Structures are given as structure tokens and as C-alpha cells.
């Protein structure tokens, strides 16, 4: 019984660590919102140069740059960041579709590194 509890604890720890994976620039690879929506911030180690949201890398909407502040809204998700900063703020509207949905937030750093954050909203 004790061994079974240790195995269960190890599996839960592995799942928790896997769900919080970060890319090589320190940004979360995946952010999950509940159906209620809300806001979250994602922080990494690289300064952001551009910002866009899309359903894939070919179907994206680019952020507008207003005096160094980047902002873009695509469908149900809004992303904002200060140009040169290392943090992205995400706001998801409530999900009333009855289905889970997914978008990608892309950013290019000043060194032309591409950051891809998958944003999932539960049903």
C-alpha cells in the first residue's frame, strides 16, 4: 500500500511538471483558461518585439503598436505587451460555445526568436 501511494505521488508530480512546460526562452508553452474566461500573464526571459494571435501560423492577426505598447484581439482572446518587455497579458472572454477552443500567441523577440504560446479554453 505504501509503495502504491509513492507511485501515485510520483505520477501526479510528473503530470504537474509536464503541464507547466516552458520553451527555451522561459515562456509557458501552454496556458489554459476555464470556460469563464479571465486574465493571465505569461513571463519569460526574452524581450518581445512583435505580437500576434492566430489559429495557426498562417492565419494570424498582428498587434498594433501604439507608442511601444502592443495590443491584438483575435476572436475571443486579447494579448497585450510592452514592446521590449518580457511579459504578455492574456484576456479570454467567457466560452459559451459548449466546445473547447484553441489559439496561438506568437511573438518575435528582438533577436528574431519565435515564441509560440498555445492558449486553450475549456468548454
C-alpha positions in Angstrom: 0.0 0.0 0.0 2.8 2.4 0.9 4.5 1.6 -2.5 1.3 2.3 -4.3 1.0 5.7 -2.6 4.6 6.6 -3.6 3.9 5.6 -7.2 0.7 7.7 -7.3 2.6 10.7 -5.8 5.3 10.3 -8.4 2.8 10.2 -11.3 1.0 13.3 -10.0 4.3 15.2 -9.7 5.3 14.2 -13.3 1.9 15.3 -14.6 2.1 18.7 -12.8 5.6 19.3 -14.1 4.6 18.3 -17.6 1.6 20.7 -17.7 3.9 23.7 -16.9 6.5 23.2 -19.6 8.3 26.3 -20.7 10.0 27.0 -24.0 13.7 27.7 -24.2 13.1 31.4 -23.6 11.2 30.7 -20.3 7.7 31.3 -21.6 4.9 28.8 -20.9 4.2 26.6 -23.9 0.6 26.3 -22.9 -1.9 28.4 -21.0 -5.3 27.1 -20.0 -8.4 29.2 -19.3 -11.6 27.9 -17.8 -14.9 28.4 -19.6 -15.5 31.5 -17.5 -12.5 33.3 -19.2 -10.4 35.7 -17.2 -6.9 37.1 -17.4 -3.4 35.7 -17.0 0.1 36.9 -17.5 2.9 34.9 -19.1 6.5 35.9 -18.4 9.7 34.7 -20.0 13.4 35.6 -20.4 13.4 37.3 -23.8 12.3 40.9 -24.7 9.3 40.9 -27.1 9.4 42.7 -30.4 6.2 41.7 -32.1 2.9 40.1 -31.0 0.2 38.2 -33.0 -2.7 35.8 -32.4 -4.0 33.1 -34.7 -5.5 29.7 -35.2 -2.2 28.7 -36.9 1.0 30.4 -38.1 -0.7 31.2 -41.5 -3.9 32.7 -40.2 -2.8 35.4 -37.7 -3.7 38.9 -36.7 -0.8 41.3 -35.9 -0.8 43.6 -32.9 -0.9 47.3 -33.4 2.0 49.3 -31.9 0.8 52.4 -30.0 3.9 54.2 -28.6 5.6 50.9 -27.7 2.5 49.1 -26.4 1.4 46.1 -28.4 -2.2 45.0 -28.5 -4.1 42.5 -30.5 -7.6 40.8 -30.3 -8.5 37.7 -32.3 -11.9 36.2 -31.8 -12.2 35.5 -28.0 -8.6 36.3 -26.9 -6.7 39.6 -26.4 -3.0 39.8 -25.9 -1.1 42.9 -24.8 2.6 43.6 -24.1 5.0 46.4 -23.8 7.5 46.3 -26.7 10.8 45.2 -25.3 9.3 43.7 -22.1 9.3 40.0 -21.3 5.6 39.6 -20.2 2.4 39.0 -22.2 -1.0 39.7 -20.7 -3.8 37.5 -21.9 -7.6 38.1 -21.5 -10.1 35.4 -22.6 -13.8 36.1 -23.0 -16.2 33.5 -21.5 -16.7 30.4 -23.6 -20.4 29.9 -24.4 -19.8 27.6 -27.4 -20.0 24.3 -25.5 -16.7 23.2 -27.1 -13.1 23.7 -26.1 -11.2 26.1 -28.2 -7.5 26.9 -29.0 -5.5 29.8 -30.4 -1.8 30.6 -30.6 0.0 33.7 -29.4 3.2 34.4 -31.4 5.9 36.8 -30.7 9.3 37.6 -32.3 12.0 38.7 -29.9 14.5 41.4 -30.8 16.9 38.6 -31.7 14.3 37.1 -34.2 13.5 34.2 -31.9 9.9 32.9 -32.3 7.8 32.3 -29.2 4.6 30.2 -29.5 2.2 30.1 -26.6 -0.8 27.8 -27.1 -3.9 29.1 -25.4 -6.7 26.6 -24.7 -10.1 27.4 -23.3 -12.1 24.7 -21.7 -15.8 24.1 -22.6 
